[in-house]
Each structure stands twice: as structure tokens, then as C-alpha cells.
């Protein structure tokens, strides 16, 4: 009986030491790039549009593959996704990938917002009068208030 009591703390200590070593090895073999992306559905769509192949999806982790490169997106404390790359991927290439992914993600957010605005405007009786895309690739919408039967 007393042997079991001694072995349990030893087993816990060994487990903690092994876990700590795994974390250190992992942190030496990866790097993390922050992103602005919050919506997992839009992130998945942006990755699909970019040609990435889904390898696994969890509540707070998305794992994708493009060619031979594995990319993991994990949900961070500030409610955005972080891109996790292995150290053998050149940092400049990873940063360029994330930048292009941001552009695709931003475009998807803009499309979603546009559709939502047009739908709500119709519900409120507004008529889309003009639509213009400016130099910053922003969409400018002008609505006319529908007359109420006058």
C-alpha cells in the first residue's frame, strides 16, 4: 500500500517532466504568426479558396495542408486565430502566405457584410440606388428611401 502512494507522486512528476520536455521541443520546432481572423467559417473558406486541403478541424484548431506544407490555425487568447508553422518553412514565405490569406479573408468579410446590408436595407424599405467600388476596394452603396404610398 505504501509503495502505491510513493509511486503515484513519482508517476505524476515523470509525466510532468515528459510533458514539459515535449513543449520545449515543440516550441523549438515551430513559430507562430498572429492574424486578424476571428471567424472560423470564413477562415476555412479563405483557406479553401487559396487551395489548401483540410486535414482536421476542431473547436479551436484548424489544420490544413498546401502541397507538402502543414499549417495549423489555433484560437488565441485575444479571440483571433494564430498561424503555426514548422521552423523549416522560411518565415518570409509564411508571412507572405498569411498576408495573402488576410486579403482573401477580408474580401470574404466584405462580401458577407455587403449581402447582409442589402438584405436589411430591403427589409427596411430602402432601394439600392448606386453601388461603386473605390480605389481602396471598398464598396460604396447609396440607398433611396422608398415612398410609403404617397
Secondary structure, 3 states (H helix, E strand, C coil): CHHHHHHHHHHHHHHHHHHHHHHHHHHHHEEEEECCCCCHHHHHHHHHHCCCEEEEECCCEEEEEECCEEEEEEECCCCCEEEEEECCCCHHHHHHHHHHHHHHHHHHHHHHHHHHHHHHHHHCCEEEEEEEECCCCCEEEEEEECCCCC
